[in-house]
Amino acid sequence: LETDRLILRDWKDEDVESYSQMNLDPDVMRFFPSTVPAERSKQYLVKTRQSFYDLGYGQWAVELRETGQFIGLIGFARADFKAGFTPCIEIAWRLHKDFWNRGYATEGAQACLDYGFQVLNLDVVHSFTAILNVPSQRVMEKIGLGFVGRFKHPALPKKHPLKPHVRYKLKKRQYLSRNI
Ligand SMILES: CC(C)(COP(=O)(O)OP(=O)(O)OC[C@H]1O[C@@H](n2cnc3c(N)ncnc32)[C@H](O)[C@@H]1OP(=O)(O)O)[C@@H](O)C(=O)NCCC(=O)NCCS
């Protein structure tokens, strides 16, 4: 997928290093339970790449059109943790911190949403994050997802500060009426 400033593309072997670095950055991972060891990042990437074959969607590598630099990931994933609204398809994003607050996540996620509804023909797209993760909620709002409610993420222990989550979603019907 291409936007004014971004290319969302298949992963290359050269991305592994930068992807692993991003997952080791405590600032990038501050709304996740922990940073990700490099070996685990490699395993995630194998799964991410496989997802396009198994499910028909996944999380793309994001690069800057101007420089070709890898800056993170944006795309779809299957959420299957135990909750009343799962399994479902979520849209998600993670960028190297040098590239935050320039509108890149919003721009890339909007292109994903267009692809999800127009090409993949998804019926509904969800997104979740910890209540504390305000930047991510701003991206959800800016691409038109609506607040559904709060829930406690089942994978996190009681009283964990990241346990309280918010859920947003957008239905294809709402997307289409907005884009007429
Ligand atoms: C979430 C993330 C992808 C956003 O990327 P981004 O390219 O900076 O997003 P955008 O520039 O499109 O929008 C960010 C918005 O958050 C706002 N924001 C940033 N930091 C903020 C803060 N501390 N408090 C409140 N708002 C904040 C920005 O002002 C902007 O909103 P605005 O356009 O209304 O001004 C990026 O912060 C990131 O990679 N975070 C770490 C990984 C992560 O948390 N991923 C999401 C997991 S659910």
The ligand as a Tripos MOL2 file, in Angstrom:
@<TRIPOS>MOLECULE
LIG
   48    50     1     0     0
SMALL
NO_CHARGES

@<TRIPOS>ATOM
      1 C1          0.9620    4.8180   18.8820 C.3       1 LIG1
      2 C2          1.9290    5.2600   17.8130 C.3       1 LIG1
      3 C3          2.0480    4.2060   16.7090 C.3       1 LIG1
      4 C4          1.4280    6.5860   17.2070 C.3       1 LIG1
      5 O1          2.2340    6.9100   16.0890 O.3       1 LIG1
      6 P1          2.3550    8.3900   15.5370 P.3       1 LIG1
      7 O2          2.8750    8.3040   14.1290 O.co2     1 LIG1
      8 O3          3.0830    9.2260   16.5030 O.co2     1 LIG1
      9 O4          0.8270    8.8220   15.5100 O.3       1 LIG1
     10 P2          0.2410   10.1730   14.8910 P.3       1 LIG1
     11 O5          1.3370   11.1770   14.7280 O.co2     1 LIG1
     12 O6         -0.5450    9.7970   13.6950 O.co2     1 LIG1
     13 O7         -0.7670   10.6470   16.0480 O.3       1 LIG1
     14 C5         -0.3310   10.6820   17.3990 C.3       1 LIG1
     15 C6         -1.3160   11.4930   18.2220 C.3       1 LIG1
     16 O8         -1.0740   11.2650   19.6100 O.3       1 LIG1
     17 C7         -0.8780   12.5100   20.2550 C.3       1 LIG1
     18 N1          0.0360   12.3130   21.3660 N.ar      1 LIG1
     19 C8          1.3170   11.9320   21.3240 C.ar      1 LIG1
     20 N2          1.8200   11.8500   22.5700 N.ar      1 LIG1
     21 C9          0.8240   12.1930   23.4030 C.ar      1 LIG1
     22 C10         0.7200   12.2810   24.8030 C.ar      1 LIG1
     23 N3          1.7510   11.9920   25.6050 N.pl3     1 LIG1
     24 N4         -0.4620   12.6540   25.3610 N.ar      1 LIG1
     25 C11        -1.5100   12.9330   24.5590 C.ar      1 LIG1
     26 N5         -1.4830   12.8500   23.1990 N.ar      1 LIG1
     27 C12        -0.3160   12.4900   22.6450 C.ar      1 LIG1
     28 C13        -0.3100   13.3910   19.1720 C.3       1 LIG1
     29 O9         -0.4500   14.7660   19.5090 O.3       1 LIG1
     30 C14        -1.2020   12.9630   17.9970 C.3       1 LIG1
     31 O10        -2.5140   13.4900   18.1000 O.3       1 LIG1
     32 P3         -2.9980   14.8420   17.3400 P.3       1 LIG1
     33 O11        -2.8220   14.5790   15.8750 O.co2     1 LIG1
     34 O12        -4.4060   14.9850   17.7580 O.co2     1 LIG1
     35 O13        -2.0940   15.9410   17.8020 O.co2     1 LIG1
     36 C15         3.3600    5.5050   18.4160 C.3       1 LIG1
     37 O14         3.2150    6.4040   19.5010 O.3       1 LIG1
     38 C16         4.0000    4.2200   18.8900 C.2       1 LIG1
     39 O15         4.6220    3.5050   18.1160 O.2       1 LIG1
     40 N6          3.8790    3.9360   20.1970 N.am      1 LIG1
     41 C17         4.4830    2.7510   20.7760 C.3       1 LIG1
     42 C18         3.8050    1.4670   20.3400 C.3       1 LIG1
     43 C19         2.3370    1.4490   20.7200 C.2       1 LIG1
     44 O16         1.9640    1.8670   21.8040 O.2       1 LIG1
     45 N7          1.5280    0.9160   19.8020 N.am      1 LIG1
     46 C20         0.1170    0.8150   20.0100 C.3       1 LIG1
     47 C21        -0.2250   -0.3700   20.8050 C.3       1 LIG1
     48 S1         -1.9800   -0.5740   20.9460 S.3       1 LIG1
@<TRIPOS>BOND
     1     1     2 1
     2     2     3 1
     3     2     4 1
     4     2    36 1
     5     4     5 1
     6     5     6 1
     7     6     7 2
     8     6     8 1
     9     6     9 1
    10     9    10 1
    11    10    11 2
    12    10    12 1
    13    10    13 1
    14    13    14 1
    15    14    15 1
    16    15    16 1
    17    15    30 1
    18    16    17 1
    19    17    18 1
    20    17    28 1
    21    18    19 ar
    22    18    27 ar
    23    19    20 ar
    24    20    21 ar
    25    21    22 ar
    26    21    27 ar
    27    22    23 1
    28    22    24 ar
    29    24    25 ar
    30    25    26 ar
    31    26    27 ar
    32    28    29 1
    33    28    30 1
    34    30    31 1
    35    31    32 1
    36    32    33 2
    37    32    34 1
    38    32    35 1
    39    36    37 1
    40    36    38 1
    41    38    39 2
    42    38    40 1
    43    40    41 1
    44    41    42 1
    45    42    43 1
    46    43    44 2
    47    43    45 1
    48    45    46 1
    49    46    47 1
    50    47    48 1
@<TRIPOS>SUBSTRUCTURE
     1 LIG1         1 GROUP 0 **** ****
